[in-house]
Amino acid sequence: MADKTTIIVHSGDMDKVYSALIIANGSLAMGMEASIFFTFWGLQRLKKGALEKGPLSKMNMFGLGKLMVKLKMKKVGVASLERLLQDFKELGGKILACDMTMEIMGIKKEDLREDLISDYCAVGTYVSEARASTITLFI
Amino acid sequence: MAEIKVDCTGETCPIPLVETRKALRKAKSGDIVEVIGTHPSSKKEIPMAVKALGLELLDIQEKDGVWRIRIRR
């Protein structure tokens, strides 16, 4: 087993994408490898300009709850999702995009942040990454 | 041997850990990385990362809520 973390990001909710990126960055920082597989609503966040657009998973209240949480996060000094994604790439993390989601939702490569994506793939790639990982999560 | 300073004061999870790792990756063998921060858990967790990476923890100090960790690459 490799010292590796593999995370599926199925949700596009802002707070859940935060959880995924924080765990993934923490893994890299502690000397592990890390891959994040973006699928379904999660993949929506990799569209150009969409990273910070996810709602809050609870108490979103048509965006009001999210606004309040964002203000609080800024006050506490939480990094932006963009910064976490850039750090993840800089530390050698791999971002995988689910090509079936792309077909279902009519998403083209050029709609996505192609600069960040290491590969476009399906379940076989996830399984081959996950079976060699000590930590696997579905978010 | 260079000495690299990383200031993470006011930053919260996971930035102090991530910035430490970024600095250690850029450092050459023998260089010293000094991280300064205020996030309480990072004071415990940066040493965990140093151990996991097989590097040498030189010193941990704290004064008025600001901690200072020195690591040798």
Backbone of each chain as ProteinMPNN parsed JSONL, in Angstrom:
{"seq_chain_A": "MADKTTIIVHSGDMDKVYSALIIANGSLAMGMEASIFFTFWGLQRLKKGALEKGPLSKMNMFGLGKLMVKLKMKKVGVASLERLLQDFKELGGKILACDMTMEIMGIKKEDLREDLISDYCAVGTYVSEARASTITLFI", "coords_chain_A": {"N_chain_A": [[0.834, -1.211, 0.0], [0.547, 2.128, -0.885], [1.594, 5.231, 0.566], [-0.826, 7.091, 0.4], [-3.501, 9.34, -0.484], [-6.765, 9.181, -1.712], [-9.423, 10.904, -3.006], [-12.873, 11.153, -3.687], [-14.704, 13.699, -5.063], [-17.877, 14.293, -5.035], [-19.851, 15.981, -4.371], [-20.855, 19.351, -4.954], [-20.982, 21.291, -3.134], [-19.929, 24.16, -1.339], [-18.739, 23.975, 1.267], [-18.122, 21.278, 1.405], [-16.34, 20.89, -0.673], [-14.292, 22.393, 0.357], [-13.609, 20.744, 2.58], [-12.579, 18.502, 1.244], [-10.363, 19.6, -0.17], [-8.804, 20.566, 1.909], [-8.135, 18.246, 3.334], [-6.779, 16.881, 1.326], [-4.626, 18.61, 0.803], [-3.43, 18.584, 3.315], [-2.603, 15.929, 3.401], [-0.619, 15.874, 1.392], [1.13, 17.695, 2.518], [2.003, 16.263, 4.685], [3.608, 14.437, 3.596], [2.472, 12.49, 1.987], [1.146, 11.046, -1.096], [-1.417, 12.445, -3.235], [-4.646, 12.268, -4.737], [-7.425, 13.731, -6.361], [-10.618, 12.981, -7.389], [-12.888, 14.338, -9.41], [-16.346, 14.333, -9.71], [-19.767, 14.251, -10.956], [-21.691, 16.661, -9.221], [-19.526, 17.767, -8.085], [-17.701, 18.022, -10.151], [-18.715, 20.191, -11.491], [-17.637, 22.347, -10.184], [-15.156, 22.621, -11.257], [-15.483, 23.909, -13.567], [-14.766, 26.773, -15.595], [-14.459, 29.657, -13.638], [-16.205, 28.755, -11.663], [-15.447, 27.739, -9.225], [-15.748, 28.859, -6.611], [-18.44, 28.994, -6.459], [-20.263, 27.206, -5.341], [-23.105, 26.194, -3.309], [-23.824, 26.362, 0.272], [-23.835, 23.357, 2.158], [-25.681, 23.04, 4.165], [-28.153, 25.137, 5.642], [-28.058, 27.138, 3.653], [-29.808, 29.067, 2.796], [-30.794, 30.465, 0.408], [-28.375, 31.549, -0.326], [-27.773, 33.405, 1.586], [-26.908, 32.315, 4.003], [-24.514, 31.213, 3.153], [-23.117, 33.522, 2.501], [-22.808, 34.655, 5.033], [-21.221, 32.728, 6.273], [-18.977, 32.871, 4.638], [-18.064, 35.459, 5.188], [-17.349, 35.172, 7.838], [-15.363, 33.25, 7.569], [-13.439, 34.694, 6.23], [-12.747, 36.518, 8.159], [-11.61, 34.839, 10.071], [-9.455, 34.003, 8.679], [-9.335, 31.98, 6.731], [-8.123, 30.233, 3.917], [-8.719, 30.834, 0.394], [-10.655, 28.757, -1.874], [-9.444, 28.677, -4.322], [-6.768, 29.258, -3.733], [-6.141, 26.996, -2.222], [-6.404, 25.032, -4.139], [-4.395, 25.742, -5.946], [-2.16, 25.433, -4.281], [-2.361, 22.701, -3.835], [-1.793, 21.674, -6.367], [0.802, 22.664, -6.673], [2.155, 21.226, -4.735], [2.236, 18.787, -5.869], [-0.116, 17.327, -6.215], [-2.77, 15.395, -7.772], [-5.317, 16.029, -10.123], [-8.278, 14.651, -11.184], [-10.677, 14.294, -13.742], [-14.02, 13.275, -14.19], [-15.02, 11.592, -16.989], [-17.48, 10.576, -17.778], [-19.381, 12.098, -16.417], [-18.92, 14.449, -17.775], [-19.933, 13.808, -20.279], [-22.677, 13.266, -19.691], [-23.532, 15.725, -18.663], [-22.939, 17.415, -20.657], [-20.469, 18.743, -20.723], [-17.61, 20.284, -22.0], [-14.068, 19.807, -22.609], [-12.884, 22.306, -22.905], [-14.536, 23.86, -21.376], [-13.73, 23.464, -18.859], [-11.244, 23.888, -16.189], [-8.63, 23.392, -17.64], [-5.901, 23.611, -17.248], [-5.469, 22.713, -14.694], [-6.19, 20.08, -14.566], [-5.139, 16.754, -14.459], [-5.84, 14.424, -15.747], [-8.434, 12.899, -17.773], [-10.894, 10.722, -16.953], [-12.259, 7.477, -15.871], [-14.115, 5.098, -13.847], [-12.281, 2.983, -13.63], [-9.759, 4.134, -13.392], [-10.06, 5.485, -10.979], [-10.407, 3.276, -9.228], [-7.969, 1.935, -9.561], [-6.263, 3.816, -8.483], [-7.311, 4.091, -5.902], [-7.137, 1.538, -4.769], [-4.543, 1.338, -4.128], [-4.226, 3.067, -2.09], [-3.921, 4.39, 1.251], [-5.704, 6.03, 2.483], [-8.997, 6.636, 1.62], [-11.674, 8.595, 0.493], [-15.1, 9.589, 0.179], [-16.713, 12.319, -0.829]], "CA_chain_A": [[0.0, 0.0, 0.0], [1.3, 3.381, -0.935], [1.148, 6.252, 1.49], [-1.523, 7.937, -0.561], [-4.904, 9.678, -0.224], [-7.575, 9.349, -2.915], [-10.718, 11.458, -2.6], [-13.874, 11.452, -4.708], [-15.542, 14.853, -4.751], [-19.142, 14.126, -5.735], [-20.656, 17.149, -4.026], [-20.347, 20.654, -5.396], [-21.212, 22.258, -2.052], [-18.703, 24.873, -0.991], [-18.106, 23.459, 2.493], [-17.593, 19.928, 1.178], [-15.138, 21.046, -1.501], [-13.273, 22.814, 1.332], [-13.144, 19.563, 3.334], [-11.756, 17.676, 0.355], [-9.088, 20.249, -0.483], [-8.0, 20.669, 3.134], [-7.586, 16.908, 3.608], [-5.82, 16.565, 0.265], [-3.419, 19.413, 1.04], [-2.811, 18.062, 4.533], [-1.931, 14.677, 3.036], [0.621, 16.21, 0.684], [2.027, 18.379, 3.462], [2.58, 15.28, 5.589], [4.497, 13.554, 2.855], [1.774, 11.474, 1.201], [0.661, 11.453, -2.419], [-2.866, 12.67, -3.17], [-5.417, 12.452, -5.968], [-8.844, 14.059, -6.176], [-11.415, 12.597, -8.553], [-14.087, 15.189, -9.409], [-17.445, 13.757, -10.478], [-21.088, 14.877, -10.785], [-21.789, 18.077, -8.827], [-18.164, 18.201, -7.79], [-17.037, 18.434, -11.398], [-19.206, 21.537, -11.843], [-16.755, 23.344, -9.556], [-13.941, 22.774, -12.066], [-15.758, 24.742, -14.744], [-14.129, 28.093, -15.473], [-15.185, 30.643, -12.836], [-17.252, 28.141, -10.833], [-14.884, 27.106, -8.026], [-16.298, 29.405, -5.353], [-19.879, 29.229, -6.66], [-21.107, 26.185, -4.72], [-23.872, 26.606, -2.128], [-23.503, 25.715, 1.536], [-24.616, 22.115, 2.185], [-26.791, 23.241, 5.115], [-28.455, 26.536, 5.976], [-27.608, 28.051, 2.596], [-30.829, 30.137, 2.797], [-30.696, 31.189, -0.862], [-27.093, 32.255, -0.447], [-27.52, 34.287, 2.731], [-26.095, 31.542, 4.942], [-23.178, 31.109, 2.571], [-22.494, 34.843, 2.626], [-22.411, 34.827, 6.428], [-20.093, 31.83, 6.539], [-17.805, 33.407, 3.914], [-17.555, 36.618, 5.931], [-16.703, 34.636, 9.046], [-14.136, 32.58, 7.136], [-12.473, 35.738, 5.898], [-12.321, 37.075, 9.438], [-10.758, 33.847, 10.738], [-8.251, 33.853, 7.861], [-9.361, 30.742, 5.937], [-7.665, 30.442, 2.542], [-9.751, 30.631, -0.633], [-10.571, 27.46, -2.56], [-8.47, 28.84, -5.404], [-5.418, 29.125, -3.153], [-5.951, 25.594, -1.828], [-6.24, 24.256, -5.37], [-3.057, 26.058, -6.472], [-1.196, 24.779, -3.383], [-2.477, 21.264, -4.088], [-1.04, 21.394, -7.6], [2.223, 22.962, -6.448], [2.74, 20.151, -3.924], [2.281, 17.547, -6.654], [-1.403, 16.62, -6.212], [-3.324, 15.08, -9.084], [-6.749, 16.271, -10.26], [-8.847, 13.799, -12.225], [-12.044, 14.687, -14.095], [-14.837, 12.141, -14.625], [-15.476, 11.884, -18.358], [-18.894, 10.245, -17.926], [-20.104, 13.309, -16.0], [-18.784, 15.424, -18.861], [-20.888, 13.423, -21.329], [-24.05, 13.443, -19.203], [-23.864, 17.126, -18.441], [-22.551, 18.209, -21.828], [-19.326, 19.612, -20.402], [-16.462, 20.058, -22.874], [-12.778, 20.083, -21.97], [-12.589, 23.746, -22.873], [-15.356, 24.497, -20.334], [-13.096, 23.172, -17.567], [-9.916, 24.453, -15.91], [-7.753, 22.346, -18.208], [-4.545, 23.771, -16.703], [-5.356, 22.037, -13.392], [-6.599, 18.678, -14.649], [-4.061, 15.856, -14.887], [-6.344, 13.386, -16.639], [-9.884, 12.726, -17.908], [-10.927, 9.272, -16.816], [-13.481, 6.854, -15.376], [-14.019, 4.339, -12.593], [-11.087, 2.138, -13.599], [-8.638, 4.938, -12.879], [-10.308, 5.684, -9.552], [-10.154, 2.025, -8.493], [-6.542, 1.618, -9.53], [-5.634, 4.743, -7.528], [-7.822, 3.869, -4.544], [-6.69, 0.261, -4.208], [-3.171, 1.517, -3.654], [-4.228, 4.188, -1.143], [-4.237, 4.085, 2.648], [-6.88, 6.829, 2.827], [-9.898, 6.955, 0.511], [-12.878, 9.264, 0.998], [-16.141, 9.983, -0.774], [-17.263, 13.554, -0.25]], "C_chain_A": [[0.871, 1.263, 0.0], [0.739, 4.34, 0.106], [0.457, 7.325, 0.647], [-2.978, 8.166, -0.157], [-5.622, 9.852, -1.556], [-8.98, 9.778, -2.487], [-11.624, 11.626, -3.813], [-14.63, 12.673, -4.241], [-16.782, 14.753, -5.634], [-20.018, 15.359, -5.523], [-20.016, 18.42, -4.569], [-20.548, 21.715, -4.33], [-19.888, 22.864, -1.598], [-17.977, 24.248, 0.205], [-17.49, 22.085, 2.272], [-16.346, 19.971, 0.289], [-13.977, 21.524, -0.615], [-12.7, 21.608, 2.063], [-12.182, 18.748, 2.484], [-10.381, 18.307, 0.133], [-8.193, 20.374, 0.748], [-7.356, 19.311, 3.442], [-6.51, 16.556, 2.577], [-4.514, 17.335, 0.459], [-2.674, 18.929, 2.277], [-2.036, 16.783, 4.242], [-0.602, 14.957, 2.358], [1.633, 16.83, 1.641], [2.698, 17.38, 4.392], [3.316, 14.173, 4.849], [3.823, 12.439, 2.08], [1.573, 11.969, -0.235], [-0.832, 11.719, -2.28], [-3.463, 12.864, -4.557], [-6.844, 12.831, -5.595], [-9.563, 13.785, -7.489], [-12.71, 13.394, -8.497], [-15.157, 14.569, -10.296], [-18.758, 14.478, -10.15], [-21.04, 16.343, -10.353], [-20.417, 18.628, -8.48], [-17.465, 18.718, -9.035], [-17.492, 19.83, -11.848], [-18.263, 22.627, -11.318], [-15.458, 23.544, -10.337], [-14.208, 23.497, -13.371], [-15.112, 26.108, -14.505], [-15.028, 29.044, -14.658], [-16.185, 30.078, -11.844], [-16.756, 27.642, -9.474], [-15.55, 27.572, -6.733], [-17.821, 29.51, -5.401], [-20.802, 28.223, -5.981], [-21.882, 26.727, -3.528], [-23.324, 25.937, -0.869], [-24.373, 24.462, 1.646], [-25.796, 22.193, 3.149], [-26.938, 24.731, 5.374], [-27.928, 27.517, 4.931], [-28.522, 29.277, 2.531], [-30.692, 31.062, 1.582], [-29.431, 32.042, -0.947], [-26.759, 33.137, 0.743], [-26.615, 33.598, 3.752], [-24.666, 31.446, 4.461], [-22.412, 32.421, 2.743], [-21.974, 35.05, 4.047], [-21.194, 33.962, 6.765], [-18.824, 32.356, 5.864], [-17.193, 34.594, 4.652], [-16.775, 36.164, 7.161], [-15.361, 33.982, 8.683], [-13.037, 33.593, 6.832], [-11.87, 36.322, 7.181], [-11.321, 36.142, 10.138], [-9.453, 33.62, 9.946], [-8.181, 32.545, 7.086], [-8.965, 31.07, 4.491], [-8.822, 30.229, 1.566], [-9.58, 29.245, -1.249], [-9.534, 27.524, -3.672], [-7.043, 28.654, -4.876], [-5.133, 27.674, -2.789], [-5.711, 24.711, -3.055], [-4.846, 24.485, -5.971], [-1.968, 25.392, -5.613], [-1.173, 23.272, -3.638], [-1.66, 20.874, -5.322], [0.459, 21.593, -7.379], [2.906, 21.844, -5.664], [2.667, 18.793, -4.62], [0.994, 16.734, -6.65], [-1.952, 16.449, -7.62], [-4.832, 15.329, -9.089], [-7.27, 15.484, -11.453], [-10.289, 14.231, -12.484], [-12.79, 13.485, -14.659], [-15.408, 12.425, -16.023], [-16.943, 11.497, -18.591], [-19.773, 11.436, -17.515], [-20.068, 14.344, -17.121], [-19.778, 15.122, -19.976], [-22.322, 13.702, -20.908], [-24.435, 14.911, -19.166], [-23.427, 18.024, -19.595], [-21.419, 19.186, -21.549], [-18.171, 19.272, -21.342], [-15.17, 20.387, -22.118], [-12.529, 21.585, -21.846], [-13.473, 24.518, -21.889], [-14.683, 24.401, -18.975], [-11.746, 23.87, -17.423], [-8.867, 23.435, -16.348], [-6.338, 22.39, -17.64], [-4.354, 22.972, -15.409], [-5.537, 20.528, -13.492], [-5.475, 17.803, -15.212], [-4.566, 14.853, -15.911], [-7.882, 13.39, -16.657], [-10.103, 11.221, -17.904], [-12.235, 8.787, -16.196], [-13.169, 5.98, -14.163], [-12.755, 3.485, -12.5], [-9.886, 2.865, -13.017], [-8.807, 5.173, -11.384], [-9.93, 4.423, -8.766], [-8.655, 1.731, -8.442], [-5.782, 2.581, -8.619], [-6.023, 4.377, -6.1], [-7.297, 2.572, -3.931], [-5.265, 0.338, -3.682], [-3.08, 2.632, -2.603], [-4.547, 3.731, 0.275], [-5.461, 4.874, 3.109], [-7.711, 7.026, 1.561], [-11.178, 7.533, 1.101], [-13.822, 9.594, -0.139], [-16.855, 11.18, -0.168], [-18.342, 14.145, -1.156]], "O_chain_A": [[1.798, 1.409, 0.796], [-0.433, 4.269, 0.474], [1.063, 8.317, 0.242], [-3.61, 7.293, 0.439], [-5.151, 10.58, -2.429], [-9.637, 9.094, -1.703], [-11.211, 12.167, -4.839], [-15.151, 12.685, -3.125], [-16.746, 15.082, -6.82], [-20.818, 15.727, -6.384], [-18.792, 18.54, -4.632], [-20.317, 22.899, -4.576], [-18.872, 22.177, -1.488], [-16.768, 24.022, 0.165], [-16.466, 21.754, 2.87], [-15.415, 19.187, 0.474], [-12.831, 21.119, -0.807], [-11.484, 21.449, 2.165], [-11.109, 18.354, 2.942], [-9.358, 17.63, 0.235], [-6.969, 20.297, 0.642], [-6.171, 19.242, 3.77], [-5.464, 16.003, 2.92], [-3.428, 16.778, 0.298], [-1.445, 18.87, 2.291], [-0.944, 16.577, 4.772], [0.418, 14.358, 2.699], [2.827, 16.535, 1.587], [3.822, 17.604, 4.843], [3.606, 13.115, 5.406], [4.493, 11.542, 1.569], [1.798, 13.139, -0.546], [-1.453, 11.272, -1.316], [-2.884, 13.518, -5.424], [-7.401, 12.312, -4.627], [-9.18, 14.28, -8.548], [-13.546, 13.151, -7.627], [-14.924, 14.307, -11.476], [-18.836, 15.225, -9.175], [-20.428, 17.172, -11.026], [-20.186, 19.833, -8.575], [-16.738, 19.711, -8.993], [-16.743, 20.554, -12.503], [-18.115, 23.686, -11.929], [-14.74, 24.518, -10.111], [-13.305, 23.686, -14.186], [-14.937, 26.538, -13.365], [-16.209, 29.206, -14.964], [-16.942, 30.836, -11.237], [-17.552, 27.175, -8.66], [-15.875, 26.76, -5.867], [-18.43, 30.057, -4.481], [-22.022, 28.381, -6.045], [-21.398, 27.604, -2.813], [-22.466, 25.057, -0.943], [-25.542, 24.5, 1.262], [-26.794, 21.495, 2.972], [-25.965, 25.484, 5.329], [-27.419, 28.586, 5.268], [-28.068, 30.385, 2.247], [-30.5, 32.27, 1.717], [-29.422, 33.111, -1.557], [-25.618, 33.57, 0.906], [-25.688, 34.202, 4.293], [-23.723, 31.577, 5.241], [-21.229, 32.43, 3.081], [-20.866, 35.545, 4.253], [-20.268, 34.402, 7.445], [-17.736, 32.299, 6.437], [-15.972, 34.725, 4.736], [-15.707, 36.687, 7.48], [-14.365, 34.138, 9.39], [-11.865, 33.375, 7.138], [-10.67, 36.579, 7.273], [-10.329, 36.589, 10.715], [-8.473, 33.107, 10.488], [-7.089, 32.049, 6.809], [-9.42, 32.062, 3.922], [-9.785, 29.529, 1.877], [-8.512, 28.638, -1.163], [-8.832, 26.547, -3.934], [-6.222, 27.979, -5.497], [-4.03, 27.175, -3.014], [-4.92, 23.768, -3.012], [-4.201, 23.548, -6.442], [-0.989, 24.859, -6.136], [-0.112, 22.649, -3.655], [-0.935, 19.879, -5.318], [1.277, 20.796, -7.836], [4.078, 21.543, -5.888], [2.998, 17.768, -4.024], [1.005, 15.566, -7.04], [-1.657, 17.227, -8.528], [-5.542, 14.9, -8.18], [-6.781, 15.623, -12.574], [-11.035, 14.504, -11.543], [-12.263, 12.76, -15.502], [-16.174, 13.369, -16.214], [-17.583, 12.029, -19.498], [-20.769, 11.744, -18.169], [-21.058, 15.027, -17.383], [-20.388, 16.026, -20.548], [-23.094, 14.296, -21.66], [-25.527, 15.291, -19.587], [-23.536, 19.248, -19.514], [-21.403, 20.305, -22.063], [-17.794, 18.107, -21.468], [-15.172, 21.13, -21.137], [-12.034, 22.068, -20.829], [-13.206, 25.683, -21.594], [-15.01, 25.148, -18.052], [-11.181, 24.374, -18.394], [-8.296, 22.715, -15.529], [-5.657, 21.368, -17.554], [-3.234, 22.597, -15.063], [-5.096, 19.783, -12.617], [-4.935, 18.071, -16.286], [-3.839, 14.468, -16.826], [-8.534, 13.819, -15.705], [-9.561, 10.514, -18.754], [-13.182, 9.553, -16.015], [-12.115, 6.103, -13.539], [-12.219, 3.287, -11.41], [-9.102, 2.298, -12.256], [-7.851, 5.079, -10.615], [-9.22, 4.497, -7.763], [-8.133, 1.326, -7.403], [-4.762, 2.204, -8.041], [-5.181, 4.354, -5.202], [-7.042, 2.505, -2.729], [-4.84, -0.498, -2.885], [-1.985, 3.085, -2.268], [-5.338, 2.81, 0.481], [-6.174, 4.444, 4.016], [-7.207, 7.518, 0.552], [-11.701, 7.02, 2.09], [-13.402, 9.846, -1.268], [-17.513, 11.072, 0.866], [-18.919, 15.183, -0.833]]}, "seq_chain_B": "MAEIKVDCTGETCPIPLVETRKALRKAKSGDIVEVIGTHPSSKKEIPMAVKALGLELLDIQEKDGVWRIRIRR", "coords_chain_B": {"N_chain_B": [[24.706, 26.923, 3.878], [21.407, 27.745, 3.787], [18.98, 29.856, 5.439], [15.593, 29.701, 5.777], [12.734, 31.66, 6.073], [9.359, 31.367, 7.105], [6.395, 32.977, 7.299], [3.492, 32.516, 8.962], [1.664, 33.817, 10.489], [-1.543, 34.511, 11.719], [-2.749, 32.885, 9.879], [-4.836, 30.044, 9.179], [-5.823, 26.536, 9.507], [-5.481, 24.731, 6.437], [-3.111, 26.075, 6.075], [-0.586, 26.799, 7.487], [0.668, 24.276, 7.648], [0.794, 23.538, 4.96], [2.324, 25.632, 3.853], [4.688, 25.206, 5.205], [5.462, 22.752, 4.152], [5.782, 23.467, 1.467], [7.966, 25.197, 1.665], [9.896, 23.441, 2.657], [10.153, 21.716, 0.531], [11.362, 23.357, -1.331], [13.732, 23.957, -0.092], [17.228, 23.137, 0.292], [19.126, 20.175, 1.049], [20.151, 20.226, 4.379], [19.579, 22.9, 4.735], [17.887, 25.34, 6.798], [14.581, 25.649, 7.877], [12.45, 28.026, 9.134], [9.453, 28.378, 10.761], [6.86, 30.577, 11.535], [3.979, 31.121, 13.472], [0.448, 31.353, 14.462], [-1.703, 29.665, 14.668], [-3.103, 27.304, 16.749], [-3.27, 24.345, 16.57], [-1.501, 23.755, 14.519], [0.971, 24.036, 15.635], [1.318, 21.658, 16.946], [0.997, 19.903, 14.862], [2.773, 20.44, 12.733], [5.28, 19.468, 13.698], [4.539, 16.721, 13.594], [4.353, 16.314, 10.847], [6.995, 16.821, 10.144], [8.258, 14.653, 11.308], [7.043, 12.568, 9.869], [8.106, 13.111, 7.4], [10.668, 12.496, 7.808], [12.57, 14.326, 8.675], [14.661, 16.689, 10.519], [13.688, 17.983, 13.6], [14.424, 20.965, 15.055], [13.849, 22.911, 17.012], [11.243, 24.182, 19.136], [9.395, 26.944, 20.01], [7.389, 29.115, 22.063], [5.776, 32.204, 22.45], [3.685, 34.543, 23.874], [1.46, 33.549, 22.434], [2.46, 33.242, 19.893], [4.069, 30.965, 17.923], [7.213, 29.332, 17.103], [8.896, 27.383, 14.941], [11.654, 25.377, 14.2], [13.262, 23.708, 11.583], [15.379, 21.245, 10.175], [16.283, 20.561, 6.888]], "CA_chain_B": [[23.375, 26.537, 4.36], [20.5, 28.901, 3.845], [17.912, 29.82, 6.438], [14.386, 30.183, 5.105], [11.692, 32.017, 7.031], [7.981, 31.27, 6.609], [5.521, 33.642, 8.269], [2.092, 32.085, 8.839], [0.855, 34.411, 11.557], [-2.902, 34.862, 11.288], [-3.276, 31.878, 8.945], [-5.421, 28.9, 9.864], [-5.741, 25.221, 8.854], [-4.252, 23.948, 6.561], [-2.046, 26.872, 5.456], [0.754, 26.669, 8.074], [1.209, 22.973, 7.268], [1.058, 23.571, 3.514], [3.445, 26.55, 3.596], [5.887, 24.536, 5.716], [5.826, 21.728, 3.168], [6.275, 24.145, 0.264], [9.314, 25.7, 1.965], [10.805, 22.296, 2.786], [10.406, 21.188, -0.823], [12.283, 24.261, -2.035], [15.009, 23.985, 0.627], [18.209, 22.104, -0.052], [19.535, 19.363, 2.191], [20.968, 20.983, 5.32], [18.978, 24.223, 4.965], [16.985, 25.421, 7.953], [13.311, 26.339, 7.628], [11.841, 28.511, 10.375], [8.045, 28.729, 10.541], [6.259, 31.339, 12.635], [2.53, 31.124, 13.297], [-0.421, 31.545, 15.626], [-2.742, 28.63, 14.685], [-2.657, 26.391, 17.81], [-3.07, 22.945, 16.175], [-0.331, 23.628, 13.637], [2.166, 23.901, 16.482], [1.455, 20.218, 17.217], [0.94, 19.095, 13.639], [3.977, 20.616, 11.911], [6.247, 18.43, 14.12], [4.103, 15.405, 13.086], [4.739, 16.272, 9.434], [8.468, 16.742, 10.103], [8.579, 13.257, 11.621], [6.603, 11.749, 8.731], [9.004, 13.379, 6.27], [11.999, 12.013, 8.189], [13.497, 15.454, 8.807], [15.073, 16.951, 11.902], [13.052, 19.1, 14.305], [15.499, 21.565, 15.845], [13.42, 23.701, 18.165], [9.89, 24.754, 19.152], [9.251, 27.943, 21.072], [6.148, 29.889, 21.985], [5.729, 33.374, 23.315], [2.491, 35.372, 23.648], [0.57, 32.976, 21.41], [3.146, 33.096, 18.606], [5.065, 29.895, 18.002], [8.335, 29.382, 16.164], [9.395, 26.007, 14.786], [12.824, 25.31, 13.314], [13.402, 22.381, 10.983], [16.502, 21.086, 9.233], [15.947, 19.712, 5.747]], "C_chain_B": [[22.476, 27.766, 4.49], [19.502, 28.741, 4.989], [16.673, 30.478, 5.813], [13.31, 30.47, 6.14], [10.315, 31.958, 6.369], [7.079, 31.905, 7.663], [4.067, 33.254, 8.021], [1.235, 32.697, 9.936], [-0.493, 34.836, 10.982], [-3.519, 33.866, 10.322], [-3.831, 30.699, 9.742], [-5.26, 27.634, 9.016], [-6.16, 25.306, 7.395], [-3.01, 24.731, 6.146], [-0.675, 26.743, 6.14], [1.454, 25.354, 7.686], [1.644, 22.978, 5.792], [2.263, 24.468, 3.206], [4.765, 25.954, 4.101], [6.394, 23.53, 4.681], [6.393, 22.359, 1.893], [7.709, 24.62, 0.484], [10.319, 24.553, 2.049], [11.136, 21.688, 1.432], [11.431, 22.025, -1.57], [13.67, 24.256, -1.391], [15.934, 22.875, 0.138], [18.568, 21.344, 1.218], [20.474, 20.169, 3.09], [20.431, 22.372, 5.618], [18.056, 24.173, 6.175], [15.742, 26.218, 7.565], [12.74, 26.741, 8.988], [10.424, 28.977, 10.08], [7.527, 29.455, 11.773], [4.758, 31.357, 12.412], [1.781, 31.289, 14.595], [-1.499, 30.462, 15.727], [-2.327, 27.514, 15.653], [-2.377, 24.949, 17.348], [-1.836, 22.757, 15.309], [0.952, 23.48, 14.435], [2.408, 22.428, 16.811], [1.665, 19.433, 15.93], [2.149, 19.28, 12.721], [5.064, 19.626, 12.377], [5.864, 17.017, 13.663], [4.524, 15.249, 11.62], [6.252, 16.116, 9.302], [8.914, 15.3, 10.343], [8.235, 12.358, 10.429], [7.537, 11.916, 7.534], [10.436, 12.93, 6.571], [13.029, 13.123, 8.303], [13.768, 15.731, 10.286], [14.394, 18.188, 12.471], [14.089, 19.693, 15.246], [14.989, 22.212, 17.124], [11.96, 24.138, 18.013], [9.834, 25.75, 20.309], [7.902, 28.611, 20.941], [6.198, 31.049, 22.963], [4.522, 34.217, 22.912], [1.626, 34.865, 22.494], [1.194, 32.857, 20.025], [4.2, 31.989, 18.748], [6.07, 29.978, 16.862], [8.911, 27.975, 16.1], [10.56, 26.015, 13.803], [13.06, 23.879, 12.878], [14.644, 22.363, 10.099], [16.114, 20.105, 8.142], [17.009, 18.625, 5.6]], "O_chain_B": [[22.782, 28.702, 5.229], [19.223, 27.63, 5.44], [16.702, 31.632, 5.386], [13.01, 29.626, 6.984], [10.122, 32.424, 5.246], [7.008, 31.424, 8.794], [3.484, 33.617, 6.999], [0.187, 32.151, 10.279], [-0.572, 35.437, 9.91], [-4.695, 33.988, 9.98], [-3.358, 30.396, 10.837], [-4.644, 27.658, 7.95], [-7.179, 25.945, 7.132], [-1.963, 24.135, 5.89], [0.325, 26.589, 5.438], [2.658, 25.325, 7.433], [2.716, 22.487, 5.441], [3.118, 24.109, 2.396], [5.821, 26.167, 3.505], [7.586, 23.467, 4.38], [7.357, 21.856, 1.314], [8.563, 24.47, -0.39], [11.45, 24.672, 1.577], [12.247, 21.208, 1.206], [12.251, 21.509, -2.33], [14.668, 24.52, -2.062], [15.495, 21.835, -0.353], [18.337, 21.825, 2.328], [21.468, 20.725, 2.623], [20.781, 22.967, 6.638], [17.519, 23.124, 6.532], [15.833, 27.309, 7.003], [12.569, 25.905, 9.875], [10.215, 29.863, 9.251], [7.727, 29.012, 12.904], [4.302, 31.582, 11.291], [2.367, 31.356, 15.675], [-2.15, 30.347, 16.766], [-1.32, 26.844, 15.421], [-1.341, 24.389, 17.705], [-1.194, 21.707, 15.363], [1.913, 22.869, 13.967], [3.553, 21.996, 16.94], [2.397, 18.444, 15.894], [2.51, 18.352, 11.998], [5.71, 19.001, 11.536], [6.74, 16.201, 13.375], [4.992, 14.187, 11.208], [6.733, 15.367, 8.451], [9.817, 14.793, 9.679], [9.026, 11.502, 10.031], [7.734, 10.984, 6.753], [11.306, 12.976, 5.702], [14.216, 12.905, 8.061], [13.192, 15.103, 11.174], [14.497, 19.284, 11.921], [14.582, 19.003, 16.139], [15.603, 22.087, 18.184], [11.499, 24.426, 16.908], [10.187, 25.424, 21.442], [7.331, 28.672, 19.852], [6.597, 30.911, 24.119], [4.362, 34.561, 21.741], [1.127, 35.647, 21.685], [0.533, 32.418, 19.084], [5.099, 32.074, 19.584], [5.828, 30.592, 15.823], [9.364, 27.443, 17.113], [10.467, 26.585, 12.715], [13.059, 22.956, 13.692], [14.93, 23.318, 9.377], [15.68, 18.984, 8.41], [16.921, 17.794, 4.696]]}, "name": "protein", "num_of_chains": 2, "seq": "MADKTTIIVHSGDMDKVYSALIIANGSLAMGMEASIFFTFWGLQRLKKGALEKGPLSKMNMFGLGKLMVKLKMKKVGVASLERLLQDFKELGGKILACDMTMEIMGIKKEDLREDLISDYCAVGTYVSEARASTITLFIMAEIKVDCTGETCPIPLVETRKALRKAKSGDIVEVIGTHPSSKKEIPMAVKALGLELLDIQEKDGVWRIRIRR"}
